[in-house]
Amino acid sequence: MKGNRTLAQQMIILAVWALILPMTLFVIFNQTRIWQIVNLTLESDAKNEIKMGNMMLDLILEKYSAVLYDFCTDDSLVDLVEQINESQDELDVNQNQLRRKLSHICNRNDGVEGITLVTRDGKRFFYDRGESSSVRTTWADHVLVPEVRSGTVYSGGVHVMLEDSGNGHLFQIARRIVDYGNIDREIGTVIMSINQDVLWKSIQTKQGSLMLISDGKRVIAAQDHDLIHRQIHEIEMRGRRVQYIENETSGWIFYDFYSMSDYQRALRHHLLIWIGYSLGLIVFVSMILRWSLKPILNKVKELEEAMTRVQAGDFSVQISSEDLTSKELLQIADGFNKMVSETGVLLEKVRISMTEQKNAELSAMEAQIDPHFLYNTLDTINWKAIEHGEYEISGMVGALADILRYSIRNPGDTVSIRQELSWLQQYVMLQKEKLDQELEVKVDVPDILGGYRIHKLLLQPFLENAINHGFYGKKGTCILKIRMRLAENQIHVAIQDNGCGIAPEFLKKLNSGQEILKGHLGITNVRKRLRLYYGENQDIYFESTQGAGTTVHLFVEAIYGEGDNSENSSGGR
C-alpha cells in the first residue's frame, strides 16, 4: 500500500526511538538538575556578595559618619558657629576660621568632595575641594539641607563636574551641630558631600554583576554613572536576576543584578554536546543494525518478490535456502516453497475440475437430442392427429415441437426477453392441459425491456414449480404473475403465484442456498447456471406465506441487444 515503510526502515525507526526516548528523558533530567544547581549556586553567591557589599557600605558610612560626628561635636566649632550666629558682620574673622576648618575636613578625608555648613539663621558656608575654594563652586551652594532631628541623615544624587574623573555623583551625610551643654539649642547643620566612587573601591563585584544603591525611588550610587538617577524598574533585566537587601544604617536599598548569560551559554553548549553525541550514537547504531540485518532483509525482499510473482500466477518460483543461517527464516522459506508447489498443483486440479463440472452441468441441463429424429417423429404424430380430426392434439404436438426446437438450438445462448416470454406462453399452454383448474397468466413487462437479453430456460423452472407444486390441490382459479423491472444495472424478475405456499423450514433452505431435496432439482440447477452465466452479478430469493402463495425474486445482469438468433415463437414450424 502506498506510504508503507520497508521492514528495514521500520526497524531503524524503532531503534532510533528506542534510543531517542531514554536519551531525551536523561538529557531533560540532567539539564534540569544542572539548571537547578546553577540557580541555587548563583543565588547563594549573590546573597553572599550582597551581604559583603552591605557590610562594606556600613563600614564606609560609619567611617564618614564618625568624621562628621567628631566635626559637629567639636567645642571649638560650636563656639565658632555660635559667634557667627550672634554676629552681624559678614567680614568677621570667625567666618574665615570656619572656612579653614571646612577645608581641613575635605583635604584630610579621601572622597569628601565638599562640605557645607548652614547656620541657624540660614547663612551658608562651604568648601569645594574640586575648586579648592570657599567662594567658587558650581554645586555646593545648591545642596539641599535636610531636616535633621537627631543622629545622621543620608541622602544622594548630587551631580558634579570633577577635574580628575569628569562627571561625578555625590551622596550626602548630614548632622546637626550639637552643644552638649544645651543639646536642644539650634546651632546649625553640616552636610558632607562624598564621591560615590569611594564605595566601589571597597565593594568588590563579580564579573557580569551590577550593583546599585537606591534611596527607594531612584539610583543614587552605581559603578556605571549612566544608571544614576534612573528608576530601578528601568534597569535592563535581560539575562540577569536580582538580589537586594536594606542597609539599616542609611535606609538605602542595596541591589545586586547578577548575570545569567554565561551560565545559560554554558548550558546551551552542554545541551548541544549531548545532542551531537545522541545523533552520532543514533547514526552509529542505525549503521550497525542495518549491516547486521542485511542478510535477513535481503531474504525478506526475495520473499516479497517471490510472493509478487505468485500473485501474478507464477507457481514455479522457489526461494533458495542455502545461505540462510536463521532457523525461523529457513522454516519460512521451506514452508513457502512447499505451499507454492502444492497451491500450483491444487489450482490446476481445480481448474480442470471446474471445466469438467461446467461441461457436465451444461450437458446435463441442456442435453441435445438428435433434432431430426425428434422433429420427424413429432411431425408424424401431428399428421396422424390431423387425419383423425384431433386438432387440439395437433396444436399441443406443434407447441411441444416449438418448445423442443427452442431449447435444443444453441443451448446456453441468450435470447431477448420478448422471445423468452413467447416461449413461456407455449410452455404454459401445455401445462394448462395438465391442470384440472383454470390457470390465468398475467404478464407485466414494460416494452422497453423486450429488447434486453436473458439466458434461455432461466425462468421455466420457477413456472414449473408453481404449476406442479404451488397449485397442487388448490381450489379455484390459479393465478400466475410475471413482472419485470429495470433496477439500475440489473433486471428484477418477480414470479408470483397464489398457490399453497412453502413451509418456513423449506423456505429457509431455499434462501440459504442449500441443496434441495429430490423433486426440486430445477432450482438447484438454476442457481448453478446463474453462477456460471453471471458470476457475482446475480441474486435470487423467495418470499412465501403458507396458504397465500409464493413470490420468486430473481436479479440478473441487464444486457441490452435486439439481435435475435433467428428464432421466434413458432420455432419455424
C-alpha positions in Angstrom: 0.0 0.0 0.0 1.3 3.5 -0.8 3.1 5.1 2.1 4.0 1.9 3.8 7.6 1.7 5.0 10.0 -1.2 4.4 11.0 -3.6 7.1 14.5 -2.0 7.3 13.0 1.4 7.7 10.6 0.3 10.4 13.4 -1.5 12.3 15.7 1.5 12.1 12.9 3.9 13.2 12.1 1.6 16.1 15.8 1.5 17.1 16.0 5.3 16.8 13.0 5.8 19.0 14.4 3.2 21.5 17.5 5.5 21.7 15.8 8.9 21.5 13.2 8.4 24.2 15.6 7.4 27.1 18.3 9.8 26.0 15.8 12.7 25.7 14.5 11.9 29.2 18.0 11.7 30.5 19.1 15.0 28.9 16.0 16.8 30.1 16.6 15.5 33.6 20.3 16.3 33.5 19.8 19.8 32.2 17.0 20.5 34.7 19.2 19.3 37.6 22.2 21.4 36.3 20.0 24.4 35.9 18.6 24.0 39.4 22.1 23.6 40.9 23.3 26.7 38.9 20.4 28.7 40.1 20.9 27.8 43.7 24.6 28.4 43.5 24.2 31.7 41.8 21.5 32.8 44.2 23.7 31.8 47.2 26.7 33.6 45.7 24.6 36.7 45.0 23.3 36.7 48.6 26.8 36.4 50.0 28.1 39.0 47.6 25.3 41.5 48.5 25.8 40.8 52.2 29.5 41.6 51.9 28.7 44.7 49.9 26.2 45.8 52.5 28.8 45.3 55.2 31.4 47.4 53.3 28.7 50.1 52.8 28.2 50.1 56.6 31.9 50.4 57.2 32.3 53.3 54.7 29.2 55.1 56.0 30.4 54.6 59.6 33.8 56.0 58.7 32.4 59.2 57.3 29.7 59.4 59.9 32.4 59.3 62.6 34.4 62.1 60.9 31.2 64.2 60.7 30.3 63.4 64.3 33.7 64.5 65.5 33.5 67.7 63.5 29.9 68.5 64.6 30.6 67.9 68.3 34.0 69.8 68.4 33.7 72.5 71.0 35.8 74.9 69.0 33.4 74.6 66.0 30.4 75.0 68.3 31.8 78.2 69.8 32.8 79.5 66.3 29.4 78.9 64.8 27.7 80.4 67.8 29.7 83.6 67.5 28.8 83.7 63.8 25.2 83.3 64.7 25.4 86.2 67.1 27.5 88.5 64.9 26.1 90.6 62.0 29.5 91.4 60.5 29.9 89.3 57.3 33.7 90.1 57.3 34.1 88.6 60.8 37.3 86.7 61.3 35.2 83.9 62.7 33.9 83.1 59.2 37.4 82.8 57.8 38.3 80.4 60.6 35.2 78.4 59.9 36.1 78.1 56.2 39.5 76.8 57.1 38.0 74.1 59.3 35.8 73.1 56.4 38.8 72.9 54.1 40.7 70.8 56.6 37.9 68.2 56.7 37.8 67.9 52.9 41.5 67.7 52.4 42.2 65.2 55.2 39.5 62.7 54.2 39.7 61.0 50.8 36.4 61.0 48.9 35.0 64.1 50.5 34.4 66.5 47.6 32.8 69.2 49.6 31.3 70.2 52.9 28.5 72.7 53.6 27.6 74.4 56.9 24.3 76.2 57.3 23.9 78.3 60.4 20.8 78.8 62.5 20.0 81.9 60.5 20.4 80.2 57.2 23.9 81.5 56.4 25.7 79.0 54.2 29.5 78.3 54.3 31.1 75.7 52.0 34.3 74.4 50.7 34.6 72.8 47.2 37.5 70.5 47.0 37.4 70.5 43.2 37.7 74.3 43.1 39.9 74.4 46.2 37.8 77.3 47.2 35.2 78.5 49.7 34.0 81.1 47.3 33.8 79.5 43.8 31.6 76.4 43.2 29.1 75.1 40.7 27.2 72.9 43.0 27.9 73.3 46.7 25.5 76.2 47.2 22.7 74.1 45.7 23.0 71.3 48.2 19.7 70.7 49.8 19.6 70.9 53.6 17.7 68.0 55.0 15.7 68.2 58.2 17.9 66.6 60.9 16.3 66.0 64.3 18.9 63.6 65.6 21.7 61.4 64.5 22.9 61.2 60.9 20.8 61.7 57.8 21.9 60.1 54.5 20.8 61.3 51.0 22.3 61.1 47.5 22.2 62.0 43.9 24.1 65.3 43.5 25.8 65.6 40.1 29.1 67.4 39.9 32.0 68.0 37.4 35.2 66.6 38.8 38.6 67.6 37.4 40.1 64.2 37.7 37.3 61.9 36.6 34.9 64.2 34.7 31.3 63.6 35.7 30.8 62.5 39.3 28.0 61.8 41.7 27.9 62.5 45.3 26.0 61.3 48.3 25.5 63.4 51.4 25.7 62.8 55.1 24.1 65.5 57.3 24.2 66.1 61.0 23.3 68.8 63.5 25.9 70.8 65.3 25.5 69.8 68.9 26.4 71.7 72.1 26.4 69.2 74.8 25.9 72.0 77.3 22.5 72.5 75.8 21.6 69.8 73.3 18.2 71.3 72.4 19.7 74.6 71.2 19.7 75.0 67.4 23.1 76.0 66.2 23.4 74.8 62.6 23.7 71.8 60.2 26.7 70.3 58.4 26.3 68.4 55.1 29.3 66.3 53.9 29.3 65.5 50.1 31.2 62.3 49.4 32.1 61.0 45.9 30.2 57.7 45.4 33.2 56.2 43.7 34.7 55.5 47.1 32.0 52.8 47.6 33.2 50.8 44.6 36.8 50.9 45.7 35.9 48.8 48.7 32.8 46.9 47.4 34.0 44.2 45.1 31.7 42.7 42.4 31.9 39.7 40.2 32.3 39.9 36.5 28.9 40.4 35.0 27.3 41.6 38.2 25.8 45.0 38.5 25.5 46.6 42.0 23.3 49.6 42.6 22.2 51.6 45.7 18.8 53.2 45.7 17.1 55.5 48.1 13.8 53.7 47.4 12.9 55.8 44.4 15.9 56.1 42.2 19.5 55.0 41.9 21.9 57.2 43.9 25.1 55.1 43.5 26.4 52.8 40.8 29.7 51.8 39.2 28.1 52.8 35.8 27.4 56.6 36.3 24.8 56.5 33.5 22.5 54.5 35.7 22.4 57.1 38.5 19.0 58.9 38.9 17.3 56.1 36.9 14.3 54.2 38.4 15.0 50.6 39.4 12.3 49.2 37.2 14.1 50.9 34.2 17.2 48.7 34.7 17.7 46.1 31.9 16.9 42.7 33.4 17.5 40.5 30.3 19.9 37.7 31.2 20.0 38.9 34.8 18.5 38.2 38.2 18.4 40.4 41.2 19.0 40.2 44.9 18.5 43.1 47.3 19.0 44.0 50.9 18.1 47.1 53.0 21.0 48.9 54.6 20.0 49.5 58.2 22.5 52.4 58.7 21.3 54.6 55.8 17.9 53.1 54.9 19.1 52.7 51.4 18.4 49.5 49.4 21.4 47.6 48.1 20.8 45.8 44.7 22.9 43.1 43.1 21.9 42.3 39.4 23.9 39.2 38.7 24.3 37.9 35.2 22.9 34.5 33.9 24.2 34.9 30.4 27.5 33.0 30.8 25.7 30.1 32.6 22.9 30.0 30.0 25.6 29.9 27.3 27.4 27.1 29.1 24.1 25.2 29.5 23.3 25.6 25.8 26.8 24.4 24.9 26.4 21.4 27.2 23.0 20.7 25.5 24.5 20.9 22.0 27.2 18.4 23.1 24.6 16.0 24.2 22.5 16.4 21.1 25.6 15.8 18.9 26.5 12.8 20.9 23.0 11.4 20.6 22.8 12.0 16.9 26.2 10.3 16.5 25.1 7.3 18.5 21.8 7.1 16.5 23.7 7.1 13.2 26.2 4.5 14.5 23.5 2.2 15.9 21.5 2.5 12.7 24.5 1.6 10.6 25.3 -1.4 12.8 21.7 -2.5 12.8 21.4 -2.2 9.0 24.7 -4.1 8.5 23.7 -6.9 10.9 20.2 -7.3 9.5 21.2 -7.0 5.8 21.1 -10.8 5.1 17.7 -11.1 6.8 16.3 -8.1 5.0 17.6 -9.3 1.6 15.9 -12.7 2.2 12.7 -10.9 3.2 13.0 -8.8 0.0 13.4 -12.0 -2.0 10.4 -13.5 -0.3 8.4 -10.4 -1.2 9.4 -10.6 -4.9 8.5 -14.3 -4.9 5.0 -13.6 -3.4 4.5 -10.9 -6.1 5.3 -13.5 -8.8 2.9 -16.0 -7.2 0.2 -13.3 -7.2 0.8 -12.9 -10.9 0.2 -16.6 -11.4 3.8 -17.9 -11.5 3.8 -21.0 -9.2 7.2 -22.2 -10.4 9.0 -19.7 -8.2 11.2 -21.1 -5.3 13.3 -19.5 -2.6 16.8 -20.6 -2.1 17.6 -21.7 1.5 21.4 -22.3 1.0 22.6 -19.1 2.6 20.1 -19.0 5.4 21.5 -19.1 9.0 18.3 -18.3 10.8 16.2 -21.2 11.8 13.0 -19.2 11.5 13.8 -17.9 8.0 14.7 -21.5 6.9 11.3 -22.7 8.1 9.6 -19.8 6.3 11.5 -20.5 3.1 10.7 -24.2 3.2 7.1 -23.6 4.1 6.7 -21.1 1.3 8.3 -23.4 -1.3 6.0 -26.3 -0.3 2.9 -24.0 -0.2 3.6 -22.6 -3.7 4.2 -26.1 -5.1 1.0 -27.6 -3.6 -1.0 -24.5 -4.5 0.0 -24.7 -8.1 -1.0 -28.4 -8.3 -4.2 -27.7 -6.4 -5.2 -24.8 -8.7 -4.5 -26.8 -11.8 -6.8 -29.6 -10.4 -9.4 -27.1 -9.5 -9.2 -25.5 -13.0 -9.6 -28.9 -14.7 -12.4 -29.9 -12.2 -14.3 -26.6 -12.8 -14.0 -27.0 -16.6 -15.3 -30.6 -16.4 -18.0 -29.7 -14.0 -19.2 -26.8 -16.2 -19.3 -29.0 -19.2 -21.1 -31.7 -17.4 -23.6 -29.4 -15.9 -24.3 -27.7 -19.2 -24.5 -31.1 -20.9 -26.9 -32.4 -18.2 -29.1 -29.3 -18.2 -29.0 -28.6 -21.9 -28.6 -32.2 -23.3 -29.3 -32.3 -27.0 -31.4 -35.0 -28.6 -30.9 -35.6 -32.2 -33.3 -32.9 -33.6 -34.0 -34.7 -36.9 -35.3 -37.8 -35.2 -37.3 -35.8 -32.7 -38.8 -33.4 -35.2 -39.7 -36.1 -37.7 -41.4 -38.2 -35.0 -43.5 -35.3 -33.7 -44.4 -34.3 -37.3 -45.6 -37.9 -37.9 -47.8 -37.7 -34.7 -49.1 -34.3 -35.7 -50.3 -35.6 -39.1 -51.8 -38.7 -37.5 -53.8 -36.4 -35.2 -55.0 -34.3 -38.2 -56.1 -37.4 -40.1 -58.3 -38.4 -37.2 -59.6 -34.9 -36.7 -57.8 -34.3 -33.3 -56.9 -30.7 -33.9 -56.4 -29.9 -30.2 -53.9 -32.7 -30.0 -52.2 -31.5 -33.2 -51.9 -28.0 -31.6 -50.3 -29.4 -28.5 -47.8 -31.5 -30.5 -46.9 -28.4 -32.6 -46.4 -26.4 -29.4 -44.2 -29.2 -28.0 -42.1 -29.3 -31.1 -41.6 -25.5 -30.9 -40.6 -25.8 -27.3 -38.1 -28.6 -28.0 -36.7 -26.7 -31.0 -36.3 -23.6 -28.9 -34.5 -25.4 -26.0 -32.2 -27.6 -28.2 -31.0 -25.0 -30.7 -27.9 -23.1 -29.4 -28.1 -24.2 -25.8 -26.8 -21.8 -23.2 -27.3 -18.9 -25.6 -29.1 -15.6 -24.8 -32.4 -14.5 -26.3 -34.5 -11.4 -26.0 -36.9 -11.2 -23.2 -39.6 -10.9 -25.8 -38.6 -14.3 -27.2 -38.4 -15.9 -23.8 -41.9 -14.7 -22.9 -43.2 -16.0 -26.2 -41.7 -19.4 -25.5 -43.1 -19.4 -21.9 -46.6 -18.8 -23.4 -46.2 -22.1 -25.4 -45.0 -23.8 -22.3 -47.8 -22.6 -20.1 -50.3 -23.6 -22.8 -49.1 -27.2 -22.5 -49.1 -27.1 -18.7 -52.7 -25.9 -18.7 -53.8 -29.1 -20.2 -52.3 -31.0 -17.2 -54.3 -29.0 -14.6 -57.9 -29.6 -13.7 -58.3 -26.0 -12.5 -58.4 -22.8 -14.6 -54.9 -21.2 -15.0 -54.7 -17.5 -15.5 -51.3 -16.0 -16.5 -50.6 -12.2 -16.1 -47.5 -10.6 -17.7 -46.4 -7.2 -16.6 -43.2 -6.3 -18.6 -42.6 -2.8 -20.0 -42.0 -2.7 -23.7 -38.5 -1.2 -23.1 -37.4 -4.5 -21.5 -38.4 -6.6 -24.6 -35.1 -5.9 -26.2 -32.9 -6.9 -23.2 -31.4 -10.4 -23.3 -31.6 -13.2 -20.9 -30.4 -16.8 -21.0 -32.7 -19.5 -22.3 -34.9 -21.5 -20.0 -33.9 -19.5 -17.0 -37.5 -18.8 -15.9 -39.1 -22.1 -16.8 -38.1 -24.0 -13.6 -40.0 -21.4 -11.5 -43.1 -21.6 -13.6 -42.9 -25.4 -13.4 -42.6 -25.4 -9.6 -45.5 -23.0 -9.3 -47.7 -25.2 -11.5 -46.6 -28.6 -10.2 -46.2 -27.8 -6.5 -47.7 -24.4 -5.8 -51.1 -25.2 -7.4 -51.2 -28.8 -6.2 -54.6 -29.4 -4.5 -55.6 -25.7 -4.9 -59.3 -25.0 -5.4 -60.4 -22.1 -7.5 -58.6 -20.1 -10.2 -54.8 -20.4 -10.3 -53.1 -17.1 -11.0 -49.5 -16.8 -12.1 -48.0 -13.3 -12.4 -44.7 -12.5 -14.2 -43.4 -9.0 -13.6 -40.1 -7.4 -14.7 -38.5 -4.1 -13.9 -35.1 -2.4 -14.6 -33.2 -1.8 -11.4 -30.0 0.2 -12.1 -27.7 -2.3 -13.9 -29.9 -5.4 -13.2 -33.2 -6.8 -14.3 -35.6 -7.6 -11.4 -37.9 -10.6 -12.3 -40.7 -11.4 -9.9 -42.8 -14.7 -10.5 -45.8 -14.8 -8.2 -48.4 -17.5 -7.6 -51.4 -17.7 -5.4 -50.8 -21.3 -4.6 -50.4 -23.2 -1.3 -47.1 -21.6 -0.3 -43.9 -23.0 1.1 -43.3 -24.3 4.7 -41.0 -22.0 6.7 -38.3 -24.6 7.2 -38.1 -25.4 3.5 -38.2 -21.6 2.6 -35.2 -21.1 4.9 -33.3 -23.8 3.0 -34.2 -22.3 -0.4 -32.9 -18.8 0.6 -29.8 -20.2 2.3 -28.7 -21.9 -1.0 -28.7 -25.5 0.5 -29.0 -28.5 -1.8 -32.7 -29.1 -2.4 -34.4 -32.5 -2.0 -35.2 -34.7 -4.9 -38.0 -33.3 -6.9 -36.7 -29.8 -6.7 -33.5 -30.1 -8.8 -34.7 -27.4 -11.2 -34.0 -24.7 -8.6 -30.5 -26.1 -7.8 -29.7 -26.2 -11.5 -30.9 -22.6 -11.9 -28.6 -21.4 -9.0 -25.6 -23.2 -10.7 -26.5 -21.7 -14.1 -26.8 -18.2 -12.6 -23.3 -18.5 -11.1 -21.9 -19.8 -14.4 -23.6 -17.2 -16.5 -23.5 -14.1 -14.3 -20.9 -14.7 -11.6 -21.5 -12.3 -8.6 -23.8 -10.0 -10.6 -26.9 -12.1 -9.8 -29.2 -13.0 -6.8 -32.3 -15.0 -6.0 -34.5 -15.2 -3.0 -38.0 -16.5 -2.2 -41.0 -15.0 -0.3 -43.8 -17.2 0.7 -46.8 -17.4 3.0 -48.4 -20.8 3.5 -51.9 -20.8 2.1 -51.4 -17.4 0.3 -48.8 -18.1 -2.3 -45.1 -17.7 -3.2 -43.0 -15.0 -5.0 -39.6 -15.6 -6.5 -37.3 -12.6 -6.9 -34.6 -13.0 -9.5 -31.9 -10.4 -10.2 -29.7 -10.8 -13.3 -27.3 -8.5 -15.2 -29.1 -6.2 -17.6 -27.7 -6.9 -21.1 -29.3 -5.0 -24.0 -29.3 -6.2 -27.6 -32.1 -6.8 -30.1 -30.1 -9.3 -32.2 -32.3 -12.5 -32.0 -30.8 -15.8 -33.2 -33.3 -16.2 -36.0 -35.7 -17.9 -33.5 -39.3 -16.9 -33.0 -42.2 -18.0 -31.0 -43.3 -20.5 -33.7 -39.8 -22.2 -33.8 -40.1 -22.3 -37.6 -42.9 -24.8 -37.7 
